[in-house]
Amino acid sequence: MSFKNVLKITEALNEDIGKDIVRIDPEIIEGLKLKINDTLEIINPATYYRTAATLKEGRSEDRGNKEIKLDKYLRRNLGAPIGAKININKIDTEIAEEIIVSLMNKKDILENTQDLSKNYLDFVVIKDDILSFFQNNKRYDLLVEYFSPEGYAAKISQHTKFLITKSSHTEFMESLVIDAQEEDEEVRIIEKLRKVAELSSEIKIEMLRNILNMEEDIFKKKINEWEKEFDFKIIGDYIRFEHDSISKFIETLEDKFAEWTLVEKSSFSKKEPSNKFVSHRKISRIFKDETKLDANFLPDKLPHRDKEMAILFQLFLTLVTNPKSMSRQLLITGPKGSGKSSTIKMNIEILKNNALKRGNLIKTAFLSCRWENTSRKIIERTLKLINVKPPKRETSNQILFNFLIDSLKDLNTYLIVVLDDLSYLLDNSILLLCQKHSLEQDTSKFLSLIGIVIDLESADHLELDKTQLQRNIVKFSHYSKNQFFDIIKYRVKLSLKENIISDRLMTIIASVAFDTKDLNYGLGVLWRACRIAESMNLPSVSYECFSLANREIDPFLTKHLIKLLDPTELVILLTFVKILKESEDNKIIMQKFYHRCNLEHQYLAIVPSYNNDFTDFLIKLMEFKWGGVITIQGNEKNKTYMAIDRQSLAQLEENFILQLIELKLPYKLRRSLYSKY
């Protein structure tokens, strides 16, 4: 019997809630050779969110049910409801010496951190985990930013020290991308540093380098000088400024920029700056504008979503000419990464622009129910977005909603509220209130509601059949492989310089996106591959860059990549797998491997594409290197060796590779292949 690591989520036992432990089917524990108190990585394949927890003994009555018991806190970190399917892997951890966390609510102030290590004793954390902490009858949500010693996961002990930063580094990123015109760049650098100083006394080292736009090697040399001069400390990946040292740092930088500007004016030409901050400015050889690979970027057009755009525009057409005559409730369903949010945003922008030409003002509140997960939070957040202060006294949702409608009436503004990740909403009060507003007779309408959800089942608890949302549903389907390629190619054109990436590599990335059914995943792999190419000072993105980027998420040579190999590459791969089974040595002499590959080709009656020429074979091998399977090593006793990545090939079987070879061979050769194996 084979044991897969795919399990269905069920509710945790009452005594396990808040203890960072999981229990799974005992049959799975035995089949995967797990032990009690092992650390498990838990992965939600639908969102690629991950978390970690400690394995405890499964109950005998759960044997054979293929289920995992997760409490609400672990499910929140995964972004997965009860009933969802997840994957598990055993991982190693180290005891955390220090953990840096940020308060997710900027208004919160948590002075005492002494109880954190006691409260989370023996918890396992990974970066971006959320920890809920209760102090003085108040709940604080903490985002894990960094821990040392650095690794994939860390275990909290009584000696682990917690440090609190005032704002998440991800929030800084919105203001740290330098896209200014060259003459305004110095001013914007100063503004960004001041913004950081207002938010926190800590900043990630890589962010400071991005702000100053400096080459990595120059920055590394300078950071040590600045540490002494400006009285800050380097803690892991972060810089912590002491007292008013960040103000001193900014003032010095501002003076240097002013000095540089005077030199420029006197010489009528822009000279290379001589100060220690901005010399050796980094000019990307890969990116034209990397922000256009971001999942939240809204391009000028959305390939292959014309049909959905037309349907949405038709449904809301009345808003252009007479917005206050209707209140629409609409539900958008479709898989993750299928363009739902982008299509809605673009459609609303078109509606707003057309309405404005006719003197009608339409505003948008685009909210995520992951964060605004109650009706009250949604109404309060919406009021804030239209710059209206909510009533100070405690009121019901009904009164607060009426206050929102009255405020829109006073502003003579129509509002479209978009609720993304609707399945995370805990109550349906806001849905019923919007429905009541739309059904009111002889009154002007000021609000429409759009909900976005992956499928109806995930929002069963909201009883959508009792609301108007389920009467108007627009369904989004998966993109096809060719459609993914068109979208990837369009984004490449917007974001990268010419001749940076080949069509074949774009086809592979499109294949990755198609297999995961997620455009955002494909764009993420593309962005990471470009970043890797830039860090290696390569003139273009190679297969190896793509492999390294993809392996950050999937550590194995995945089957969808293997399917793209030609017969010769498959025979080379087959030879690798056979060698691993025959020997425990990860090294092999290149010349011996060449002869072994020739023998495999002869045995399978396949003519190799390198024509039995050793030089051509080496070229083919270097092309194959993108799969992360081998690394060519220097001469050893006048012989060239190559190292095989055993982990990448550990899960591959000869039969699988042979089946692929058979499919790619001419019909006449297939029978001979079967007769040999």
N, C-alpha and C positions, 0 to 999 in steps of 0.2 A: 504493500500500500504506500502511495506517495502522500506526503503531508505538505499542503500549501500554506503560506503564511497570510492568507486572506481570511479575515474574521468579521463577523457582524457585531455591531455595537449594541449592548444592552445596558440597562441602568445598573449602577454599582450597588453593592450591599450598603445598607445604612451605616454600618460600622466602618466602612472604607472611605466614606465621603470626606474629601479634604485631606487625605493622607498620601496622595500621589502614588497609589498602588493600583495594580490591575490584577484581575483573575481571568484566566482563560480555560478553555476546554482542556481537561487533563490529557486527552488523547493527543492534542496538538503539542502539549508540553513534551510528551514522550516522543512523538514523531520528529520534532525539531531538536530533540536532545537538549532542552532547556533545563535550567535548575532554578529552584526557588531562590529569590533575592537577586537573580540576574537583572540587569538593566535592559529594558526594551525601548527601542526607537519605534514610535507609532506614526504612521504616515497616512494621511488622507489623500488617496490618488485623485480625488475630484478637485482638490484645491492646492495640492502639494504643500499644505501646512503640516508641520511636524511637531511632535512633542516627545517627552520621554518619561518613563515611570518604572517603578520596581515591581517585578513579578512576584506574586504571592500564590499560595497553593490553591488550585482550582477545586471546586466542589465535585464530589462523585456524581451528583445528580445532573451535572452539566456535561458529563462525558458524551462526546459525539455530537454536541450541538453546534460546534464551530463558531462559538461566540466569545466576545471579550467584554468584560464589565468595566465601564469607564464612568467616572463621576462627571458632574456638570462642568467642573473646572478643566479637566482634560479634554472634554468634548469642545469646550470653548476654544482652547488652544488649537485644536484640529479644525475648527469650523465645520464640525460634523454632528448631525443629529442622531438620535437613537434610530437604529435600523440601517445606518450607513455601513458600507464595507470599508475596512481599513487594512493596511499591511503592517506587519511587525518584523523587526530585525533585532538581534542581540547586538549590543554595543558595549564598549569599554568606557569607563569614566574615571576621572581623577577627583580627589578632594579639592574643592574650590577654596583658594586662599582669600580671594576678593571677588565680589560681584557688584557690578555697576548697574543700577536700575533707574528708570525714570518714572515719574508719576504721570499716568495717562490723563488725569484731569489736572490741567495747569493751575487751577484755583486751589488745589489741595496743598497743604503744608504738613509734612511729616518730619518732625524734628528728631524724635527718638527712634533710632534704628537698632537699638541694642536687642530688642526682642525678635528681630527678623530671623536671625540664625537659629534661635530657639524654636520659633514658630514653624520654620521650614526644615527642621533637623531631618537629615536623611532624604530630603527631596532631591530629585535629579532635574536639572534645568538645561535647556539649550537656548541659544539666542532667539529673541522674539517671543519667548514664552511669557504669559501673563500670570502673575501671582496676585491673589486677592488676600489682603491683610486687614484685620480688624483691630482698631485701636480706639478706645473711648467711645464705643458703640458706633463707630464710623468705619465704613469700608474704603480701603485704598486699593486701587488697581495699579500694580507695578509691572513695567515692561522690562524684561531682561535685555540689557544692551551689550554687556561684555562680562567675561569672567577670566580670572587667571588662576592657575596656568591655563593658557589658551588651548582649546581643544574643541571637539564636537559637542561634548556634554560634560557637565560637572555635577558633583554631589556635594550637598551642603552639610557641613559639620558644625559643631558648637564653636569652632574657632574661625569660621568663615566670617569675613568682614563685609558688610553691606555699605555701599556708597550711593547716595541719591543725587542724580543730576536733575535739574529743574525741567528739562525738556528733552524729548526723544531726538536722537540724531537724525531720524528720518524726517522730522519736521524741519530741521535745518536745511535739508536737501532742496526744499522748494526755493530757497533763497540763495543757494550757493552756486548755481550754474551760471557761469559767466557768458552772457550773450550780448554784452553791451557793445556799442560802437567803440572803436579803438580810442577816440579822443575822450570818451567818458569813463573809460575803464577804471582809472585810478579812483575816481569819486565813488564808483559803485563798490569797489573793493572796501573802501573805508566804511561805506554804509552797511555792507554785509557784516563786517567785523563788529560794528556797533550793535547791530541787531543781535548777533550772537552774544555779545556782552550783556545785553538786556535780559536775554533768556536764561543764560547759564554761565557759571564760572568754569565750565568744562567744554571742551570741543574735541572731536575726533581728529587725530593727526592727519588722516587722509583728507578730511574736509578743509583743514587749514591750507594744505597744499593746493587743493582745488580752488580755494578763494584767491590765493596768491598766484595761481596759474604757473607754478614753477616745475621745472624738470625734477624727476624723482631723485636722481643722484645728487643734484645741487641742494635740494631741500633737506636730504638726510644729513649733509654736512652742516648746513646752517642751523638745524633744529637744536643741535648740541650747544652751539654758541649762544643761541637765544635763551636756552634753559638757564644759563648762568646770568646772562645780562638782564633778563626780564622777570626773574624770580617766579618761574612756574615749574611744575613737576610733571614728568612723563609717567603715567600709570597705564601700563598695557598699551592699548591703541589710543589712549586719550591724553590730552594736555589739561592739567588743572592749574588755573591761574590763581595766585595767592593775592589776597587783599586787592589793591588797585593796580596790580601789575598789567592786567589786560588793557587798562586805560593808558598806561605808560607805553605799552606796545603799539597801540593804535596811534597815539600822538607822535611817536617817533616815525612811524610809517608815513603819517600824513605830512610831517616836516620834510621827509625824504622826497615824497612826491612833489611837493611845492618847489623844492630845490631843483628837481629834474625839469619841472615845467619852465623855470626861469632860464635854465640852460638851453632848452628847446627854443624859446622865444628869441634868445640872443643869437642863436646860430641859424634860425629859420629852417631847421631840419630836425627831425626826430632822431636823437642819438641813442645808442644803446645805454640804458640806465646803469649807473655805476654803483647804486646802493645794493645792500646785501639782501634786500627783499625781492626785488622784481627782476634781477638779472636772469638771463637764460629762460625767458618765457617759453612755455611749451606750446608748440604749434602742432596740432594733430595731423598726422599723415594719413589717418584712416577716416576720421569722422568729418563730415561737413556740418552736421548738427545732430548730436547723439540723442537729444531730447525727443527727436521724432521716432525713436525706437521705443519710447516709453509707452506702456499699456494705456496710460491716461491721455496720451496725445490725440488730438482730434484733427485728422488730416482734412484737406479740402474736398476729398471724395472718398467714398467707401465702396471699394470694388465688390460686386456681387451682392449688394444689399439694396438695389434699386427697387425691387418688388416691395420689400418691407417699408422702405422710405415712402413709396407711393401710398401704401395702405395707411400708414400713420398720418401722412399729410391730409389724406381724404377725411380721416376721422376727426381731425382738429381744424379743418378748413374754416369752419364758422368762426373760430377765434380770431381770424385775420380781419374779418369785416365787422363782426358784432360779438365780441368776446363775452359780454355780460348776459348773453341770451342762452348760454348753455354751461353745464358743468359735466364734464366727461370723466367716467371712471374706466380705466383700461388696465389690463393685465398682460405683461410680456413674459412669455416662457421660452426657454431654450437652454441648451447646454452652456457650460462655462466657456468663455473665449469665443463665442459665436457672434460677437458684435452687437449685442443687445444695447448696452449702455451707450456706445458710440453712436449707434443709429438714432437713439432717442435724443441724445444731446444735439446732434446735427439737425434733426428734424425740428427741435424746439428753437434752435438758432434761426432757422429759415422762417419759422412762424413769427418769431419776435421781430425780425427785420421787416417782414411784410406788414405786420400789424402796425409797427412804428411809422411806416410810410403813410398809413391811414390815420395817424393820430391816436392809436390805441397802444397802451403800455402793458406789456406782459413781462412778468418776472418769473424766475425759476428757483426752486429750492430742491437741490439734488442731495438727498440724504442716504446714508447707509444704515440699515437697521442693525448692523453689527454693533454700532456705537449708540445710535438713538433707537434703543430696542423696546421702548414703551411709547404709548400714544402721547403721554404727557411730555416726554423728552422731545418728541417730534414737533409738537405744537410750540414748545418753548424755543427750540432751535430755529424753527421757521420764523417766529417773531424776531429773533435776533438777526436773521438774514435780511429781513426787510427793515432793520433798524428801528424796531419798536420794542420798548421795554415792557415785559410782562407785568401783570399786577403783583404788588408785593405780598398781598394777603393770599393765603391758601384758598384755592378755588377748585371746583370740579373740572373735569375734562370738557364737559359741555359748556360751562361758562368761559373757560379759556379759549375754546374753539370759537365761540361767538365773539369774543374779544378780537380774535384774529380776523374774522370776517368783517367786523366793524372797522378795524384798522385798515384793511384793504379798501373798504368803501371810502374812508377818509382820504386815502392816498390816491383814489381813483385808479387802482392798479389791479390787474388780473394776475393770479398766481397759479403756476403749474407745479405741483409737488410730486417729485419722483422719489419713490422709496425703493432703493436697491437692496438686494439680499432680504427680501420681504419675509422669508421663512424664519429669520431671526427675531421678528417682532413678537413680543410676548402676549399682547392683547390686541383685539380687533376694534377697540373703541374709535380710533381715528378713521377706520374704514366705514363704520356705521355713521359717524358724524358727517363725513363727506357725502355719503349716500343720502342722508336726510337733507343736507344742503341742496343737493341736485334735484330732489323731488319737491322742494318747496314751490308752491304755486305763486304766480304774480309777484315774484321778487327777482331782483337782478342777481346774477351768479358771479362769484368772484374767485372761484377755485376749482381746479380739476386735479385728479389724482391718477398717477401711473405707478403701478407696482411691477417690480422685476423679480422673477423667481426662476429657478432652474426647472422645477416641475411642480405640479399641483400637489402631489403627495407630500412634499416637504413642508407645505403650508396648511396641512389638514387641520391643525389646531386653531387656525384663524377662522374656520368655517366660512370659507370664501363663497360657498354656494348661497349664503344668506346675504351677500353683498352684490352690488352691481359690477364689481370687478370681473367676476366669472362670466358675465354676459358678453363682455367684449374682450376676446383673447387674440393676441397676435403671436403666432408661434414661429420661432426661429429654429432653423435646422443646422446641422453640422455643415461646415464648408467641405467641399470635395478636395482631393489632393491637388488638382489643377488650380482650384480657387485659392488654396493656401499659397501655392507658388506665385500666383498673380499678386497677392497681397504682400508677400515677403519681398517680391521684386519691386513693387511700388514703394515700400518703406525704405528699401536699400537705396533707391534713386533719390529719395528725400533726405536721407541721413548720412550716406557715405559718399566719399569721393569716387571718381570714375576708376574702373578696373581694379576695385578693391576685393571683389568676391566673384567667383566664377558661377556660371549658371548651374553647373553640376552640384556645387556646394549649396546653392540656394534650393535646388531640388531635394537634397538631403534634409535640409532644415525644414522644408515644407513637409517632407515625409514624417519628420519628428512631430511637427505640429498636428499632422493628420492622425498619427497613431495615438497621440495624447488627446485628440479632439479639442485642442486648446491653442488658439492663436497667440495668446499672451505668453504661453510657454515657449512657442517657437521664436517670438520676438525676444524673449529673455535670453535664450540660447544664442541667438544672433548677436545681441548686444555684448554678452560675455565673451564670445569668440573674438569680436572686434577689440574688446578691451585687452584680451590676452595677446592678440597680434601687436597691439600698440605697445604693451609692456615689454614685448620681446624685440621691439624695433623692426618688425617685419614690414615690407612694403605692401603686403596684402594679407588677407585672411586665408590661412592654410587649413587643410583637413585636420592637422594636429591641433590647431587652435579650437576648431569646432569640437573635436573629441574631448579636449580638456574642459571646455565649457559645459558640454553635455554630461560629462562624468561627475561634475559637481553635484548633479541631481541623481544621475543613474550611474553607479560605479562600475557597471558591467558593460561589456561590448554587446549592445542590445540587438535583438534579432531583426528589427526593422532596418538597422544599418547593414547587417550581413546580407540581407536580401538585395541590396544595391550593388554587391560585388559581382565582378564578371567571373567566368569559370576558372581562369588562372588564379585570381585572388582567392577564390574559394578553395582551390587545391592547396595553395600556400597555407590558408587557415586550417585546413584539414591536417596538414603536416604538423603544424604547431600543436594541435590537439593530440595527435598520436605521440609526439615527442614527450609531451607532459605526462602521458600515461606510462610511457616506457622508462622515464627517468625522473628523479627528483631534482636534478640540476636545472637551474633556470637559464644557464648559459649554453650557447652552442657556437661552434666555429662556423663562420659564414660560408666558407667553401664546402664544408660538409652538408650544411643545410641546403645549399644550392643543388648538390648531387641528389640529396634525398627528395627534394621537390621534383627533380627531373624523373626520378624513378616512379613517383606517385602519378605524374602525368602519363608516363608510358603505361603503367598498369591500368589506368582508366581510359587509355586510348584517346587522350586529349592532347592536342598540339598547343604548347604554352605560347602565350602572346609575346613572351620575351625571346622566342625563337632559339632557345638553348644557348643564348649568348650571356656570359656572366655579367657584362656591363649593363645590358638591358635588364637582366634580372635584378641588379642592384637598384636601378631606376624604379622598377616595378615595386621593389620592396620599400623604397622611400615613399612612394605614393601610398602604399598600404599602411605606412606608419601612422596615418591619421587616426586609425582605429584605436590607438593607444596600446597596441598589442606588443610592440617591440621598441627597444631603444638600441641604436648602434653605438657600440663602445669602442674606445681607442685600441690601438694595437697592444697585444699582450703576447710576449715571446714571438714578435713578428707575425702574429696572426690577428685578424679582425674577428671580434666576437659580437654577438648580439644577445641582449637580455630579453627574455620573454616574460611578460606580465602574467603570471600564473592566475591571479585573481580575475583578470578580464576573461579568461578562457575556461575558468573552472566549471561554469554551468553549461558549457556547450557540449553537444553530443555529436558523434560522428554521423549518425543516421540523419540528423537534421541537416548537416552540411551536404551530405550525399544527395538528399532529396532536392536541395536547391541546385546542386550541380546537374542533376538529372533534368530538372525543369529548364535549365538554360542550354542544354545540349540539343543538337539536331536530332530528329526522331530516330535516325538510323543508329545512333550511338547509344540510345537509351537501353536497348536490350543487352548490349555487352556490359553496361554498367551493372545491371541487375544480376547478370550471371556471375560477376566477380564478387559481389557482396550478397 
